[in-house]
Amino acid sequence: MVMPTRWAAWLATQPETGRGYQVVDVVLTDGLLIKDVAVVDAHRISEVRGHTAVPIDPSDIAEVRLTQNRSSAERPIDRRLTSR
């Protein structure tokens, strides 16, 4: 799943949490806060901690907050899954 261009451009200017990824919180247009969202290469939503699927529709993203929360990562991000 790909971040909207506006947020991808912003994330590209921000520091990485780890090699090639950032951990962010996402606020949706309805006010719902989704925490611990892993974004690979500043544009691809890779996974959300505690969810087997990504519970985000990119068109519903109102705000992205860079958290750099490394402790949230239960396992390394598998970049192979996001290269499609």
Backbone as CSV, one residue per row, in Angstrom:
resi,resn,N_x,N_y,N_z,CA_x,CA_y,CA_z,C_x,C_y,C_z
1,MET,0.853,-1.164,0.000,0.000,0.000,0.000,0.902,1.230,0.000
2,VAL,0.576,2.203,-0.815,1.428,3.362,-1.023,0.855,4.596,-0.320
3,MET,1.741,5.343,0.334,1.357,6.596,0.980,0.969,7.622,-0.084
4,PRO,0.044,8.521,0.223,-0.239,9.621,-0.695,1.037,10.433,-0.951
5,THR,1.146,11.010,-2.124,2.350,11.724,-2.548,2.778,12.782,-1.542
6,ARG,1.842,13.517,-1.016,2.183,14.596,-0.072,2.904,14.058,1.162
7,TRP,2.447,12.921,1.692,3.078,12.362,2.888,4.381,11.665,2.545
8,ALA,4.453,11.019,1.406,5.698,10.380,0.975,6.798,11.425,0.788
9,ALA,6.455,12.559,0.188,7.436,13.632,-0.008,7.931,14.161,1.339
10,TRP,7.029,14.321,2.290,7.427,14.789,3.616,8.323,13.757,4.311
11,LEU,7.908,12.476,4.278,8.712,11.441,4.931,10.105,11.328,4.325
12,ALA,10.230,11.582,3.035,11.543,11.507,2.376,12.517,12.533,2.943
13,THR,12.017,13.571,3.593,12.885,14.587,4.182,13.166,14.325,5.662
14,GLN,12.577,13.278,6.210,12.700,12.982,7.642,13.701,11.855,7.885
15,PRO,14.276,11.801,9.092,15.232,10.741,9.400,14.571,9.361,9.454
16,GLU,15.354,8.349,9.149,14.875,6.967,9.199,14.926,6.459,10.633
17,THR,14.015,5.560,10.955,14.031,4.882,12.243,15.100,3.802,12.223
18,GLY,15.205,3.127,11.099,16.202,2.085,10.872,16.539,2.100,9.390
19,ARG,17.318,1.173,8.983,17.780,1.160,7.596,16.614,1.002,6.607
20,GLY,16.264,2.101,5.943,15.253,2.064,4.895,13.811,2.129,5.355
21,TYR,13.579,2.372,6.657,12.186,2.446,7.107,12.015,3.512,8.192
22,GLN,10.769,3.912,8.356,10.374,4.843,9.408,9.167,4.274,10.122
23,VAL,9.050,4.595,11.400,7.860,4.223,12.161,7.096,5.507,12.441
24,VAL,5.821,5.487,12.088,4.975,6.675,12.225,3.650,6.309,12.884
25,ASP,2.973,7.335,13.370,1.574,7.214,13.752,0.782,7.924,12.666
26,VAL,-0.378,7.393,12.335,-1.214,7.965,11.283,-2.555,8.375,11.893
27,VAL,-2.962,9.594,11.612,-4.283,10.077,12.019,-5.164,10.067,10.780
28,LEU,-6.305,9.407,10.890,-7.241,9.334,9.770,-8.205,10.514,9.802
29,THR,-8.880,10.739,8.711,-9.798,11.880,8.594,-10.925,11.839,9.622
30,ASP,-11.260,10.643,10.117,-12.305,10.541,11.145,-11.750,10.706,12.555
31,GLY,-10.429,11.006,12.662,-9.803,11.229,13.963,-9.158,10.001,14.575
32,LEU,-9.371,8.827,13.992,-8.781,7.600,14.519,-7.264,7.652,14.407
33,LEU,-6.570,7.282,15.483,-5.110,7.251,15.501,-4.647,5.811,15.331
34,ILE,-3.837,5.565,14.312,-3.238,4.244,14.083,-1.767,4.371,14.454
35,LYS,-1.343,3.653,15.475,0.025,3.757,15.974,0.923,2.674,15.360
36,ASP,2.211,2.971,15.357,3.241,2.004,14.975,3.070,1.473,13.550
37,VAL,3.021,2.382,12.617,2.915,2.052,11.203,4.322,2.084,10.608
38,ALA,4.747,0.978,10.007,6.070,0.909,9.380,5.946,1.333,7.921
39,VAL,6.773,2.305,7.532,6.782,2.813,6.165,8.175,2.578,5.586
40,VAL,8.243,1.874,4.471,9.507,1.531,3.827,9.773,2.513,2.689
41,ASP,11.015,2.954,2.614,11.451,3.868,1.551,10.575,5.112,1.449
42,ALA,10.083,5.570,2.572,9.306,6.810,2.704,7.962,6.810,1.978
43,HIS,7.561,5.681,1.378,6.286,5.731,0.653,5.422,4.473,0.754
44,ARG,5.987,3.347,1.129,5.191,2.115,1.127,4.839,1.703,2.551
45,ILE,3.546,1.641,2.850,3.091,1.183,4.160,3.288,-0.325,4.192
46,SER,4.162,-0.758,5.076,4.561,-2.157,5.106,3.738,-2.993,6.082
47,GLU,3.574,-2.465,7.290,2.840,-3.209,8.315,2.435,-2.274,9.437
48,VAL,1.488,-2.763,10.227,1.025,-2.032,11.396,1.087,-3.001,12.563
49,ARG,1.804,-2.605,13.602,1.968,-3.489,14.757,0.607,-3.894,15.313
50,GLY,0.452,-5.194,15.549,-0.783,-5.713,16.118,-1.864,-6.049,15.106
51,HIS,-1.571,-5.865,13.815,-2.550,-6.136,12.759,-1.937,-7.085,11.732
52,THR,-2.716,-8.021,11.247,-2.224,-8.916,10.196,-2.331,-8.269,8.823
53,ALA,-3.219,-7.301,8.692,-3.368,-6.539,7.448,-3.258,-5.054,7.796
54,VAL,-2.972,-4.251,6.815,-2.855,-2.806,7.034,-4.272,-2.205,7.066
55,PRO,-4.702,-1.682,8.235,-6.071,-1.186,8.377,-6.227,0.281,7.977
56,ILE,-5.577,0.668,6.885,-5.569,2.075,6.477,-5.911,2.180,5.003
57,ASP,-6.822,3.082,4.689,-7.058,3.466,3.305,-6.245,4.745,3.105
58,PRO,-5.237,4.727,2.217,-4.374,5.900,2.065,-5.120,7.210,1.826
59,SER,-6.277,7.154,1.206,-7.037,8.388,0.951,-7.629,8.968,2.231
60,ASP,-7.634,8.202,3.308,-8.178,8.660,4.587,-7.118,9.244,5.520
61,ILE,-5.865,9.330,5.080,-4.794,9.831,5.941,-4.875,11.356,6.024
62,ALA,-5.053,11.857,7.261,-5.118,13.301,7.498,-3.790,13.843,8.007
63,GLU,-3.049,12.999,8.718,-1.800,13.449,9.327,-0.874,12.255,9.526
64,VAL,0.432,12.513,9.407,1.443,11.497,9.688,2.393,12.090,10.719
65,ARG,2.648,11.331,11.777,3.543,11.793,12.846,4.720,10.831,12.944
66,LEU,5.901,11.320,12.715,7.099,10.504,12.824,7.368,10.222,14.294
67,THR,7.467,8.947,14.666,7.671,8.601,16.073,9.058,8.034,16.340
68,GLN,9.665,7.404,15.333,10.978,6.767,15.503,10.930,5.711,16.607
69,ASN,9.791,5.086,16.796,9.575,4.150,17.894,10.129,2.769,17.562
70,ARG,11.433,2.592,17.764,12.072,1.306,17.474,11.548,0.189,18.361
71,SER,11.176,0.511,19.580,10.729,-0.533,20.500,9.446,-1.196,20.033
72,SER,8.755,-0.585,19.097,7.513,-1.157,18.587,7.756,-2.336,17.653
73,ALA,8.936,-2.376,17.062,9.208,-3.418,16.076,9.374,-4.758,16.783
74,GLU,8.434,-5.658,16.549,8.524,-6.983,17.149,9.457,-7.880,16.349
75,ARG,9.638,-7.513,15.088,10.528,-8.274,14.210,11.033,-7.316,13.135
76,PRO,12.137,-7.649,12.502,12.626,-6.769,11.433,11.609,-6.676,10.295
77,ILE,11.576,-5.547,9.641,10.677,-5.335,8.509,11.214,-6.121,7.318
78,ASP,10.362,-6.913,6.709,10.769,-7.709,5.544,10.573,-6.875,4.296
79,ARG,11.655,-6.290,3.811,11.596,-5.403,2.655,11.195,-6.156,1.391
80,ARG,11.363,-7.469,1.342,10.965,-8.237,0.160,9.472,-8.176,-0.057
81,LEU,8.701,-8.081,1.006,7.244,-8.046,0.900,6.746,-6.716,0.365
82,THR,7.577,-5.695,0.395,7.115,-4.362,0.015,7.692,-3.896,-1.304
83,SER,8.431,-4.725,-1.998,9.097,-4.284,-3.215,8.227,-4.409,-4.449
84,ARG,7.007,-4.854,-4.297,6.110,-5.038,-5.448,5.540,-3.755,-5.952
